[in-house]
C-alpha cells in the first residue's frame, strides 16, 4: 500500500478511523477536565497526574484477565460497547458534587473496560489492511491521534475556562456516544478472529506464548517502559504550568504528529528499522532541560521536539507483527497497548510522587533520565543477542521459528 488514497479507499478503514478520532477527542477533552477538576479540589500534583492517567493503571488487570477476548469477540459489537460504556461513565463523572473517590472509582472501572479496546481495534486494523499496509495505517491513526489531541486539549482548555470542568465532561460523553454510533453503523459484522471462549487461563497461556520469545520480550519492553516514563513527564504539565497545560499538551501532540508522519510515510524501510533506538533517546533527552525550569516558550519547544520520538513505536510495532502469527495479532497488539498504558499510569504515579516531594520540574527530569537509562540497558541486552528480529538491527543469523525461546531473527528483507 503506497498512498493515503489507497488506504482510505479500503473498506471499513474510514469508519474505524472516524470512530477512533472521536474517541481520542473525547479522551483528551475529558482528561483535561478531570485533571483540572481534581487539581482545583486538592491542589495535589500527585492526584492531578493520577486522575488523568488512572485508567491506564487498570490496564494491567485487563491484560492478565480479559485480553483473550480481543480475538474472541466480534469486533463491531466490542468497540461499540466500549464507546457506550465510556459515554455513560464520563457523563456520570459530571454529576455536581461527586466526591473525589467516586471519580477515581469510575476512572478505574472505565480503564478496565478499555483494556480490551487496543487489542480489538488494532487487531481489526491488521485484518482490514493488507500486511504491507499496517504500518501506514497505524501511522495515520497515530497522526490522527496527534491532531485530535492538539484540537482536544485546545478545545478542552477553552471549555474549562468558559464553562466548567463538569460541562466539559458532558461534551466528552457526547463525543464518546458519537464514536459508538459511527462504529455500529460504519463497520460490518465480522466473526471473531479466534475460536473458543475468553477466559483468564486462555489470556495467561497466550501471554506466556508471546513472552516466550526473546525478540518479542525486547520489543515489548521497548514499547512499554521508555514511552511510559516520558508520559510520566507529560502527567506533570498541569502542575508545572497550571494555566498553560493545554499549550504543552498541544505542542507534545504536534511533535508526535510530525514523528508519525515522518516514520510512517517518508522513511524507507531499511532506514526506518535503524532509527528505532535514536528515536527512543530523542523521546526523553529534551525533558532533561526541565532541570533548569525553562520558561513556557522553551518548555513548549522541548516537549514538541521530544514527542517526535514517539515515532519509535511504529518501528517496534512493525517488527512485532513480523514475529507474531496472524491469529494472535489482536492479542499481541492488545498486550502491547495494555502494557504501554499500564506503564504510563504507573509512571504518572511515580512522577506525581516525585513532584510532590520536590517540584514538577525535578519530577520531569528524573523520569526523563530513567527513560534514557532503560533505553540504553535494552540496547545493551539486544546487542548481546543481535539479529533481525529484535530491538537492534545487526548481523543476520539462520532463521528459527518465532516461538522459539532462543533469539528468532527474521529473514532478510527486500
Secondary structure, 3 states (H helix, E strand, C coil): CCCHHHHHHCCCHHHHHHHHHHHHHHHHHHHHHHHHHHHHHHCCHHHHHHHHHHHHHCHHHHHHHCHHHHHCCCHHHHHHHHHHHHHHHHHHHCCCCCCHHHHHHHHHHHHHHHCCHHHHHHHHHHHHCCHHHHHHHHHHHHHHHHHHHHHHHHHHHHHHHHCCHHHHHHHHHHHHHHHHHHHHHHCCCCCCCCCCCCCHHHHHHHHHHHHCCHHHHHHHHHHHHHHHHHHHHHCCHHHHCCCCHHHHHHHHHHHHHHHHHHHHHHCCHHHHHHCHHHHHHHHHHHHHHHHHCCCHHHHHHHHHHHHHHHHHHHHHHHHHHHCCCHHHHHHHHHHHHHHHHHHHHHHHHHHHHHHHHCCHHHHHHHHHHHHHHHHHHHHHHHHHCCCCCCCCCCCCCCCCCCCCCCCCCCCCCC
